[in-house]
């Protein structure tokens, strides 16, 4: 092979290698779009996780700051329910319940627990619901922002102005925004709100009421059995004044007996409140967190559908 031929062959080989290198470095438009889409999706996921962390921190702070007052009010309620006059009322109510097959004892205890604990629990439920609402709103905004970003990447939307709602406060707002972005087939699922007050009332007030009523029935069993046979209790159609109740029960059981049992009753009730509330705090925290993650899961589903739709649509 002549020197010129060798030089030509070498030059050709270098050119081929250069072309091959350039080809390997070239990226189809679809791949570029896919990468851009994924960058936006990753950013949305990061925002979602940031919102979760922020909401969890806020919820933990709310519970830590406010549950001591819930506990304090629970102990005050226990002290009030264990007072001498209240114990007479409970004995009377337990006897009436046996005679009339009613539930006045639990109703009496529940009313006393609510009157003492309602205010701190209402504040706690309001603050928790506000935190959940802020979290839900941030995910709604993240979802719409992702849809807007991906819509702007669509070559068909180049130079177009896409109308968007000024606020995204509901699922309807999200669905309207998606429809404006050409994603009318995608919708956010219906989010079932968490009634935090109902949860707190059921897990704290109702649970303590049941515990207190059971303790009262056990500890005051002796005077209740005697009271059942009293004609005054059997014949009574409505509530008696507390003075009359004390007179009836005082005539049935000595003041010393009631006083000594009353002190045991108060100690047991306070111990129950102190032991139950930390577990209730953990239960409520878990229920709120489960609700948060159900919101997150629904938005992640919708965001993934937006990504899939964009990838398929822009590849056409």
C-alpha positions as CSV (number, residue, x, y, z in Angstrom):
1,X,0.0,0.0,0.0
2,X,1.4,3.4,-1.0
3,X,2.1,6.1,1.5
4,X,-0.8,8.2,0.0
5,X,-3.2,5.4,0.4
6,X,-2.2,4.8,4.0
7,X,-2.7,8.5,4.7
8,X,-6.1,8.5,3.0
9,X,-7.1,5.4,5.0
10,X,-6.0,7.0,8.3
11,X,-7.8,10.2,7.5
12,X,-11.0,8.3,6.7
13,X,-10.7,6.3,9.9
14,X,-10.4,9.5,11.9
15,X,-13.4,11.0,10.2
16,X,-15.5,7.9,10.9
17,X,-14.5,8.0,14.6
18,X,-15.4,11.6,14.8
19,X,-18.8,11.1,13.3
20,X,-19.4,8.1,15.6
21,X,-18.4,10.2,18.6
22,X,-20.7,13.1,17.5
23,X,-23.6,10.6,17.0
24,X,-23.2,9.2,20.4
25,X,-23.3,12.7,21.9
26,X,-26.4,13.7,20.0
27,X,-29.7,13.4,21.9
28,X,-33.1,13.1,20.2
29,X,-35.6,15.8,20.9
30,X,-37.8,13.3,22.6
31,X,-35.0,12.3,25.0
32,X,-34.3,15.9,25.8
33,X,-38.0,16.5,26.6
34,X,-38.1,13.3,28.7
35,X,-35.1,14.5,30.7
36,X,-36.7,17.9,31.2
37,X,-39.9,16.3,32.3
38,X,-38.1,14.1,34.8
39,X,-36.3,17.1,36.2
40,X,-39.6,18.9,36.8
41,X,-41.1,15.7,38.3
42,X,-38.1,15.2,40.7
43,X,-38.5,18.9,41.7
44,X,-42.2,18.3,42.5
45,X,-41.4,15.2,44.5
46,X,-38.8,17.2,46.5
47,X,-41.4,19.9,47.2
48,X,-43.9,17.2,48.3
49,X,-41.4,15.7,50.7
50,X,-40.5,19.1,52.1
51,X,-44.2,19.8,52.7
52,X,-44.5,16.5,54.5
53,X,-41.6,17.2,56.8
54,X,-42.8,20.7,57.5
55,X,-46.3,19.4,58.3
56,X,-45.1,16.6,60.5
57,X,-42.8,19.0,62.5
58,X,-45.7,21.4,62.9
59,X,-48.1,18.6,64.1
60,X,-45.5,17.3,66.6
61,X,-45.0,20.8,67.9
62,X,-48.7,21.4,68.3
63,X,-49.2,18.1,70.2
64,X,-46.2,18.7,72.4
65,X,-47.2,22.2,73.3
66,X,-50.9,21.6,73.9
67,X,-51.3,18.2,75.4
68,X,-50.0,19.2,78.8
69,X,-53.0,21.5,79.1
70,X,-55.3,18.7,77.9
71,X,-53.8,16.5,80.7
72,X,-54.2,19.3,83.3
73,X,-57.9,19.8,82.4
74,X,-58.5,16.0,82.5
75,X,-57.1,15.9,86.0
76,X,-59.2,18.8,87.1
77,X,-62.3,17.1,85.6
78,X,-61.3,13.9,87.5
79,X,-61.0,15.9,90.7
80,X,-64.4,17.5,90.2
81,X,-66.1,14.2,89.4
82,X,-64.6,12.7,92.6
83,X,-66.0,15.4,94.8
84,X,-68.3,14.3,97.7
85,X,-71.4,15.7,96.1
86,X,-70.5,14.3,92.7
87,X,-69.9,10.8,94.2
88,X,-73.4,11.0,95.7
89,X,-74.8,11.9,92.3
90,X,-72.9,9.0,90.7
91,X,-74.2,6.5,93.2
92,X,-77.7,7.8,92.7
93,X,-77.3,7.7,88.9
94,X,-75.9,4.1,89.0
95,X,-78.9,3.0,91.0
96,X,-81.3,4.8,88.7
97,X,-79.6,3.2,85.7
98,X,-80.1,-0.3,87.2
99,X,-83.8,0.4,87.9
100,X,-84.6,2.3,84.6
101,X,-82.1,0.6,82.3
102,X,-80.8,4.0,81.4
103,X,-77.3,5.5,80.9
104,X,-77.4,8.6,83.1
105,X,-74.1,7.8,84.9
106,X,-72.1,7.9,81.7
107,X,-74.0,10.9,80.5
108,X,-73.2,12.7,83.8
109,X,-69.5,11.9,83.6
110,X,-69.3,12.7,79.9
111,X,-70.9,16.1,80.5
112,X,-68.4,16.9,83.3
113,X,-65.4,15.8,81.2
114,X,-66.6,17.8,78.2
115,X,-67.1,21.0,80.2
116,X,-63.6,20.8,81.5
117,X,-61.7,19.5,78.4
118,X,-63.7,21.0,75.5
119,X,-61.8,24.3,75.3
120,X,-58.3,22.9,75.1
121,X,-59.4,20.1,72.8
122,X,-61.2,22.6,70.5
123,X,-58.0,24.7,70.3
124,X,-55.9,21.6,69.6
125,X,-58.3,20.3,66.9
126,X,-58.4,23.7,65.2
127,X,-54.6,24.1,65.1
128,X,-54.2,20.5,63.8
129,X,-56.8,21.1,61.0
130,X,-55.1,24.3,60.1
131,X,-51.8,22.5,59.7
132,X,-53.4,19.8,57.6
133,X,-55.1,22.4,55.5
134,X,-51.8,24.2,54.8
135,X,-50.2,20.9,53.8
136,X,-53.1,20.0,51.5
137,X,-52.9,23.4,49.8
138,X,-49.1,23.2,49.3
139,X,-49.6,19.8,47.5
140,X,-52.4,21.3,45.4
141,X,-50.1,24.1,44.3
142,X,-47.2,21.7,43.6
143,X,-49.5,19.5,41.4
144,X,-50.7,22.5,39.4
145,X,-47.2,24.0,39.1
146,X,-45.9,20.6,37.7
147,X,-48.8,20.5,35.2
148,X,-48.1,24.0,34.1
149,X,-44.3,23.4,33.7
150,X,-44.9,20.3,31.7
151,X,-47.5,22.0,29.5
152,X,-45.1,24.8,28.7
153,X,-42.6,22.1,27.4
154,X,-45.1,20.9,24.9
155,X,-43.9,22.2,21.5
156,X,-47.5,22.8,20.5
157,X,-47.8,25.3,23.3
158,X,-44.8,27.4,22.3
159,X,-45.7,31.1,22.6
160,X,-49.2,30.4,24.0
161,X,-50.5,31.9,27.2
162,X,-52.3,29.3,29.3
163,X,-55.1,30.6,31.6
164,X,-54.6,29.4,35.2
165,X,-56.7,30.0,38.4
166,X,-55.3,32.6,40.7
167,X,-55.8,30.3,43.7
168,X,-56.0,26.5,44.0
169,X,-58.1,25.8,47.1
170,X,-60.1,22.8,46.1
171,X,-60.1,19.7,44.0
172,X,-62.4,21.5,41.5
173,X,-59.7,24.2,41.1
174,X,-57.1,21.5,40.3
175,X,-59.4,19.8,37.8
176,X,-60.2,23.2,36.1
177,X,-56.5,23.9,35.9
178,X,-55.7,20.5,34.4
179,X,-58.5,21.0,31.9
180,X,-57.0,24.4,30.8
181,X,-53.6,22.7,30.4
182,X,-55.1,20.0,28.1
183,X,-55.2,17.4,30.8
184,X,-58.9,17.2,31.1
185,X,-58.9,13.4,31.4
186,X,-56.9,13.6,34.6
187,X,-58.6,14.4,37.9
188,X,-57.8,14.6,41.6
189,X,-59.6,12.1,43.8
190,X,-62.1,13.2,46.4
191,X,-60.2,13.9,49.7
192,X,-62.2,12.9,52.8
193,X,-61.5,15.5,55.4
194,X,-60.4,14.4,58.9
195,X,-62.7,15.6,61.6
196,X,-60.0,16.1,64.2
197,X,-62.5,17.2,66.9
198,X,-64.5,14.0,66.5
199,X,-61.3,12.0,66.8
200,X,-60.2,13.9,69.9
201,X,-63.6,13.6,71.5
202,X,-63.8,9.8,70.8
203,X,-60.3,9.0,71.7
204,X,-60.0,11.2,74.8
205,X,-63.3,12.2,76.3
206,X,-65.3,9.1,75.4
207,X,-62.4,6.8,76.5
208,X,-61.9,8.5,79.8
209,X,-65.7,8.6,80.4
210,X,-66.0,4.9,79.9
211,X,-63.0,4.2,82.2
212,X,-64.4,6.5,84.9
213,X,-67.9,5.1,84.7
214,X,-66.6,1.5,85.0
215,X,-64.5,2.5,88.0
216,X,-67.4,4.1,89.7
217,X,-69.7,1.1,89.1
218,X,-67.0,-1.1,90.7
219,X,-66.0,1.1,93.6
220,X,-69.6,2.2,94.6
221,X,-71.2,-1.3,94.1
222,X,-72.2,-1.6,97.8
223,X,-74.2,1.6,98.2
224,X,-75.7,1.2,94.7
225,X,-77.1,-2.2,95.6
226,X,-78.7,-0.7,98.7
227,X,-79.9,2.4,96.8
228,X,-81.7,0.3,94.2
229,X,-84.2,-0.8,96.9
230,X,-85.0,2.8,97.9
231,X,-88.6,3.9,96.9
232,X,-87.4,7.5,96.5
233,X,-85.0,6.5,93.7
234,X,-87.4,4.1,92.0
235,X,-90.2,6.6,92.0
236,X,-88.2,9.6,90.9
237,X,-89.1,10.7,87.3
238,X,-86.7,13.5,86.9
239,X,-83.4,14.8,88.3
240,X,-83.3,15.6,92.0
241,X,-81.5,18.7,93.4
242,X,-78.0,17.7,94.5
243,X,-78.9,18.5,98.1
244,X,-81.7,15.9,98.1
245,X,-79.4,13.4,96.4
246,X,-76.8,13.9,99.2
247,X,-79.5,13.5,101.8
248,X,-80.7,10.3,100.2
249,X,-77.3,8.7,99.8
250,X,-76.0,10.1,103.1
251,X,-78.9,8.3,104.8
252,X,-78.0,5.1,103.1
253,X,-74.2,5.2,103.6
254,X,-72.2,7.0,106.2
255,X,-70.3,10.2,105.2
256,X,-67.1,8.5,106.3
257,X,-67.6,5.5,103.9
258,X,-68.3,7.8,101.0
259,X,-65.4,10.0,101.9
260,X,-62.9,7.2,102.1
261,X,-64.2,5.6,98.8
262,X,-64.2,9.0,97.2
263,X,-60.5,9.5,97.9
264,X,-59.7,6.1,96.3
265,X,-61.9,6.9,93.4
266,X,-60.2,10.3,92.8
267,X,-56.7,8.6,92.9
268,X,-57.7,5.9,90.5
269,X,-59.3,8.4,88.1
270,X,-56.3,10.7,88.1
271,X,-54.0,7.7,87.6
272,X,-56.1,6.6,84.7
273,X,-56.0,10.0,83.1
274,X,-52.2,10.3,83.5
275,X,-51.7,6.8,82.0
276,X,-54.2,7.0,79.2
277,X,-53.5,10.5,77.7
278,X,-49.9,9.8,76.5
279,X,-51.2,6.7,74.5
280,X,-54.0,8.8,73.2
281,X,-51.5,11.5,72.1
282,X,-49.6,8.9,70.1
283,X,-52.8,7.5,68.6
284,X,-53.9,10.9,67.5
285,X,-50.5,11.7,66.0
286,X,-50.6,8.5,64.0
287,X,-54.1,9.1,62.7
288,X,-53.2,12.6,61.6
289,X,-50.0,11.4,59.9
290,X,-51.9,8.6,58.2
291,X,-54.3,11.2,56.8
292,X,-51.4,13.4,55.6
293,X,-49.9,10.4,53.8
294,X,-53.2,9.6,52.2
295,X,-53.3,13.2,50.8
296,X,-49.7,12.8,49.6
297,X,-50.4,9.4,47.9
298,X,-53.3,10.9,45.9
299,X,-51.2,13.8,44.7
300,X,-48.3,11.6,43.8
301,X,-50.7,9.4,41.8
302,X,-52.0,12.4,39.9
303,X,-48.5,13.9,39.4
304,X,-47.3,10.5,37.9
305,X,-50.3,10.5,35.6
306,X,-49.4,14.0,34.4
307,X,-45.8,12.9,33.8
308,X,-47.0,9.8,31.8
309,X,-49.4,11.9,29.8
310,X,-46.7,14.4,28.9
311,X,-44.2,11.8,27.9
312,X,-46.7,10.1,25.5
313,X,-48.1,13.4,24.2
314,X,-44.8,15.0,23.4
315,X,-43.5,11.9,21.7
316,X,-46.2,12.2,18.9
